[in-house]
C-alpha cells in the first residue's frame, strides 16, 4: 500500500505530465484518463468521478487523472485555493490566433462557473513586473501592468462576495542580468531589457514592501533561490535564467539580493 507521500508524488507527476503533453489528457494521446485504468490506479474521472461527493460537473476540465479530495487526503476546513494566475496568459485558439487572457477575466469566468460554491480559501497570483522595469524605466509600482491587474483581480473577488479571502503571492522575482527582448530575422539580438544585480536587489525590496502594504495579500514565494540555465543556452536568452539570489557561476555565491531578502520584514 502506498504512503500518503507516495500518493501525493504520483498526483503531482500526473499533473506535470499533462502540462508536458501537446494534446489534452483525455484526447487521442492516452495518458490513462480514458476507459482504461491508469497503471498507478489514479483514474477516477468520468463515470467513476461522477459518484464522488463534492464534484462540480461544470468545473471538471479533465485536467487530471485523480480527485484531490480522494487522493490527497483533503478534509473539510482545510486550505484550498485556485491559481496562481499570471497577469496575462498567452494562448492559441483553435483557429491559430493568439489570445491574451487577463487574470481578472479568467477569475470572473471561474466564479461564473460556480467556484464561489467551493468556498476556496485564497486566490494565487504571480505579480511579475519585470518588463515594466527595464532600465532606465522606473514607474510607480501601482501603475505597472502586473499591479493594475492584481487590483482588477481583487475587485472581481470583492464583487463576488469574497472580500474576506486573501490573494497569495505565489510566484515573483526579478533577473539580475540583461535579457534579449527582440531579434532580427537572422536571430541576432537587437534589443535588451537591462538589469543588474543592484537593480534586482532594489526592486525585490521595493515590490515586497508594496505588496506587504496591501491588506489583502499574504505570503511571498520567490521563483527560484538560485540561477539556473542549460549549458546550451546563454543567460541573456531568458530573464528567468538569472532570477535567482545565488549565482550559478561561480559556485553559487550570494548576490546582493540574497542579503536583502534575508532581512526583509
HUQUIUR-V244344 format. One record per pair of residues at least 24 apart in sequence whose ideal C-beta (glycine too) atoms are under 10 Angstrom apart, sorted by the first residue. I is the first residue (numbers start at 1). J is the second residue. D is the distance in Angstrom with one decimal. If there is no record, write none. Layout:
i->[I	I]
j->[J	J]
d->[D	D]
This chain:
i->[2	2	2	4	4	4	6	7	7	7	7	7	7	7	7	8	8	8	8	10	10	10	10	10	10	10	11	11	11	11	11	11	11	11	11	11	12	13	13	14	14	14	14	14	14	14	14	14	15	15	15	15	15	17	17	18	18	18	18	19	24	24	24	25	25	25	25	25	26	26	26	27	31	31	32	32	33	33	33	33	33	34	37	38	38	40	40	41	41	41	42	42	42	42	44	44	54	54	56	56	56	56	56	57	58	58	58	58	59	59	59	59	59	59	61	76	77	77	78	79	79	79	79	80	80	80	80	80	81	81	81	81	81	81	81	81	81	81	81	82	82	82	82	82	82	82	82	82	82	82	83	83	83	83	83	83	83	83	83	83	83	83	83	84	84	84	84	84	84	84	84	84	84	84	84	84	85	85	85	85	85	85	85	85	85	85	85	86	86	86	86	86	86	86	87	87	87	87	87	87	87	87	87	87	87	87	87	87	88	88	88	88	102	102	102	102	102	103	103	103	103	103	103	103	104	104	104	104	104	104	104	104	104	104	105	105	105	105	106	106	107	107	107	107	107	107	107	107	108	108	108	108	108	108	108	109	110	110	111	111	111	111	111	111	112	115	115	116	116	116	116	116	119	119	120	120	121	121	121	121	122	122	122	122	122	122	122	122	122	122	123	123	123	123	123	123	123	123	123	123	123	124	124	124	124	124	124	124	125	125	125	125	125	125	125	125	125	125	125	125	126	126	126	126	126	126	126	126	127	127	127	127	127	127	127	127	127	127	127	127	127	128	128	128	128	128	128	128	128	128	129	129	129	129	129	129	130	130	130	130	130	130	130	130	130	130	130	131	131	131	131	132	132	133	133	133	133	133	133	133	133	133	133	134	134	134	134	134	134	134	134	134	134	135	135	135	135	135	135	135	136	136	137	137	138	138	138	140	141	141	141	141	141	141	141	142	142	144	144	146	146	147	147	147	147	150	150	150	150	151	151	153	154	154	154	157	158	162	163	164	165	165	166	166	166	166	166	166	167	167	167	167	167	167	168	168	168	168	168	169	169	169	169	169	169	169	169	169	169	169	170	170	170	170	170	171	171	171	171	171	172	172	172	172	172	172	172	172	172	173	173	173	173	173	173	173	173	173	173	173	173	173	173	173	173	174	174	174	174	174	174	174	174	174	174	174	174	174	174	175	175	175	175	175	175	175	175	175	175	175	175	175	175	176	176	176	176	176	176	176	176	176	176	176	176	176	176	176	177	177	177	177	177	177	177	177	177	178	178	178	178	179	179	179	179	179	179	179	179	179	179	180	180	180	180	180	181	189	189	189	192	193	193	195	195	195	196	197	197	197	197	197	197	197	198	198	198	199	199	200	200	200	200	200	200	200	200	201	201	201	201	201	201	201	201	202	202	202	203	203	204	204	204	204	204	204	204	205	205	205	205	205	205	208	208	208	208	209	209	212	212	220	220	222	222	225	225	225	225	226	226	226	226	227	227]
j->[40	41	71	71	72	73	40	40	41	42	66	70	71	72	73	68	71	72	73	38	40	41	42	65	66	71	40	42	64	65	66	67	68	70	71	72	72	40	42	38	40	42	43	63	64	65	66	71	63	64	65	66	68	64	65	62	63	64	65	63	61	62	63	61	62	63	64	65	62	63	65	62	64	65	65	66	62	63	64	65	66	65	65	65	66	65	66	65	66	71	66	67	70	71	70	71	117	118	113	114	115	117	118	114	112	113	114	115	110	113	114	115	117	118	113	119	119	121	121	120	121	122	168	118	119	120	121	122	118	120	121	122	123	124	165	166	167	168	170	106	107	110	111	115	118	120	121	122	123	124	107	110	120	122	123	124	125	126	153	167	168	170	171	122	123	124	125	126	127	167	168	169	170	171	172	221	110	123	124	125	126	127	149	150	153	167	170	125	126	127	128	146	149	171	125	126	127	128	129	144	145	146	147	148	149	150	152	153	128	145	146	149	145	148	149	152	153	127	146	149	150	152	153	156	148	149	150	151	152	153	154	155	156	157	149	152	153	156	153	156	152	153	154	155	156	157	160	162	152	153	155	156	157	159	160	156	156	160	156	157	159	160	161	162	160	160	162	157	160	161	162	165	162	165	162	165	164	165	166	168	157	162	165	166	167	168	170	216	218	219	153	154	156	157	162	165	166	167	168	170	216	167	168	169	170	171	219	221	149	150	153	154	167	168	169	170	171	172	211	217	150	169	170	171	172	173	221	223	153	167	169	170	171	172	173	207	210	211	214	217	220	171	172	173	174	207	223	239	240	243	172	174	203	206	207	210	172	173	174	175	179	193	195	203	239	240	243	179	181	193	239	193	203	174	193	194	195	199	200	202	203	206	207	178	179	181	191	192	193	194	195	199	239	178	192	193	194	195	196	199	194	199	193	194	199	203	206	210	203	206	207	209	210	211	213	210	214	207	210	172	207	207	210	211	214	211	214	216	217	214	216	216	214	216	217	216	216	216	216	216	216	218	214	215	216	217	218	219	211	214	216	217	218	219	217	218	219	220	221	207	208	211	212	214	217	218	219	220	221	222	218	219	220	221	223	220	221	222	223	224	204	207	208	211	220	221	222	223	243	200	203	204	207	221	222	223	224	225	239	240	242	243	244	245	257	199	200	201	202	203	204	206	207	222	223	239	242	243	257	199	200	203	223	227	235	236	238	239	240	241	242	243	244	200	201	204	227	235	239	241	242	243	244	245	247	255	256	257	227	234	235	236	239	241	242	243	247	235	236	239	242	234	235	236	237	238	239	240	241	242	243	234	236	237	238	239	239	234	236	237	236	236	239	239	242	243	256	242	245	247	255	256	257	258	255	256	257	256	257	242	243	244	245	255	256	257	260	245	255	256	257	258	259	260	261	256	257	260	257	260	245	256	257	258	260	261	264	257	260	261	263	264	265	260	261	264	265	264	265	264	265	261	264	257	261	252	254	258	261	252	254	255	258	252	255]
d->[8.9	8.8	9.5	9.4	8.3	5.9	9.8	9.0	9.6	8.2	8.8	9.7	5.5	7.5	8.1	9.7	7.8	6.0	8.4	9.4	5.2	8.7	6.1	9.4	7.9	7.8	9.3	6.7	7.5	8.5	5.3	9.5	7.2	10.0	5.5	6.2	9.7	8.5	9.6	7.8	7.6	6.1	9.6	9.9	6.1	4.8	6.3	9.5	7.4	5.5	8.5	8.6	9.9	9.8	8.7	9.1	6.3	6.5	7.8	9.1	9.2	6.5	8.5	9.6	5.7	6.8	7.1	6.6	4.9	9.7	8.9	8.9	9.9	6.8	5.5	10.0	6.7	9.7	8.1	4.9	9.6	9.9	9.9	5.4	8.6	8.3	8.9	9.8	9.2	9.5	4.1	8.8	9.2	6.2	6.5	8.0	9.9	8.3	7.9	5.6	8.6	7.2	7.2	9.4	9.4	5.0	5.7	9.6	8.4	6.0	6.4	7.1	9.2	7.5	9.4	9.4	9.7	9.6	8.3	9.1	4.6	7.2	9.8	7.4	8.2	5.6	5.7	8.4	9.9	5.3	5.3	3.8	6.2	5.7	8.4	8.9	9.3	6.6	8.6	9.7	8.0	6.5	10.0	6.7	8.2	5.5	9.5	8.1	5.9	6.9	8.6	9.7	9.3	7.7	5.2	2.6	6.0	8.0	9.2	8.3	7.3	6.0	9.3	10.0	8.2	3.3	5.7	4.9	9.4	9.4	7.5	8.5	3.6	5.7	9.6	8.7	9.4	6.9	6.6	5.1	6.8	9.8	8.5	9.2	6.6	9.1	8.6	8.2	5.0	9.4	7.1	8.9	8.9	8.5	8.2	7.3	7.5	6.6	8.4	9.0	6.0	4.6	8.6	8.3	4.2	7.5	9.3	8.9	9.7	7.7	8.9	7.2	9.9	10.0	6.1	7.1	8.8	9.9	9.4	5.4	7.9	7.4	5.3	8.9	9.7	6.2	9.0	8.8	3.8	5.0	8.8	7.3	5.2	9.4	9.7	8.7	9.8	8.6	9.1	9.4	8.9	5.7	9.8	9.9	5.0	7.3	8.6	9.7	9.4	9.3	9.8	5.2	9.9	8.5	8.3	9.9	9.2	9.5	7.0	8.4	8.6	4.7	9.5	8.2	9.2	8.4	9.3	9.6	5.5	6.8	6.8	9.8	9.5	9.3	8.3	7.2	9.9	6.6	7.9	9.1	9.7	9.5	5.8	5.1	6.7	4.9	9.0	9.9	7.0	9.0	6.6	8.8	8.9	6.4	8.0	6.8	7.9	5.2	7.2	9.2	9.7	7.5	5.0	8.1	3.8	8.0	9.3	8.9	8.4	5.9	6.0	9.1	5.2	7.1	6.7	6.6	8.6	9.1	9.8	8.6	9.6	7.9	6.1	4.2	6.2	9.5	9.2	8.6	9.8	8.9	6.0	9.2	8.4	5.2	10.0	7.1	9.0	6.5	10.0	8.7	9.6	7.7	5.9	7.6	8.8	9.5	8.7	9.3	9.9	9.9	8.2	8.3	8.1	9.8	6.7	9.6	9.1	7.9	6.0	6.6	8.7	7.3	8.1	8.8	5.6	9.0	8.5	10.0	7.8	6.5	8.5	9.9	9.7	7.3	8.4	9.6	7.8	7.4	9.7	9.5	5.8	9.1	9.2	8.6	9.1	7.5	9.3	7.9	3.7	5.9	7.5	9.6	9.8	8.5	9.5	8.0	4.1	6.8	7.5	6.3	8.0	9.9	9.1	9.4	9.9	9.6	9.9	9.3	9.1	6.4	6.3	9.0	4.4	8.7	9.8	7.3	9.6	9.2	9.7	8.7	9.1	8.7	7.5	8.6	9.2	8.4	8.1	9.4	8.4	8.9	10.0	9.8	8.3	5.9	9.2	8.1	8.9	10.0	8.2	9.4	8.1	10.0	9.9	9.0	5.6	6.8	4.5	8.7	9.2	8.2	5.6	5.6	7.2	9.5	7.7	5.2	5.0	9.0	7.7	9.3	8.9	5.9	9.5	9.7	6.0	7.3	5.6	5.0	6.3	9.2	9.9	7.5	9.3	5.3	10.0	9.9	5.9	7.9	5.5	9.5	8.8	6.9	8.8	8.3	7.4	7.5	6.6	6.5	9.4	8.4	9.3	7.4	9.1	9.5	5.4	4.0	7.1	9.8	8.9	7.9	10.0	4.5	8.1	8.8	9.1	7.4	4.6	8.7	9.0	4.8	6.0	9.6	7.8	9.7	9.2	8.2	9.3	6.7	7.9	8.9	6.5	9.8	9.9	9.1	8.6	9.6	8.6	4.1	7.2	7.5	4.6	5.1	9.1	4.2	8.3	9.9	7.7	9.1	9.5	9.8	4.8	7.5	7.8	8.4	8.2	5.9	8.8	7.0	8.9	9.9	5.4	6.6	8.5	8.0	4.4	9.7	10.0	8.9	6.0	9.0	9.0	9.5	7.7	5.2	7.0	6.4	4.4	8.8	7.7	7.7	9.9	8.7	5.5	6.3	8.6	9.4	9.1	9.7	7.3	9.2	7.2	9.7	7.1	7.6	7.7	9.6	9.6	8.9	9.6	8.6	4.9	5.5	6.9	10.0	9.3	6.3	9.0	9.9	9.6	8.2	8.2	9.5	8.3	7.0	7.7	5.0	9.0	8.9	7.2	4.2	4.3	8.7	8.2	4.8	8.6	8.9	8.8	8.1	8.9	9.9	8.2	9.5	5.3	9.8	5.9	6.3	7.9	8.5	5.3	8.4	8.9	6.6	9.9	8.9	8.2	5.4	8.4	8.0	7.8	8.5	7.1	9.2	7.9	9.4	7.1	9.4	10.0	8.3	8.8	6.0	9.8	9.8	9.7	8.4	8.7]
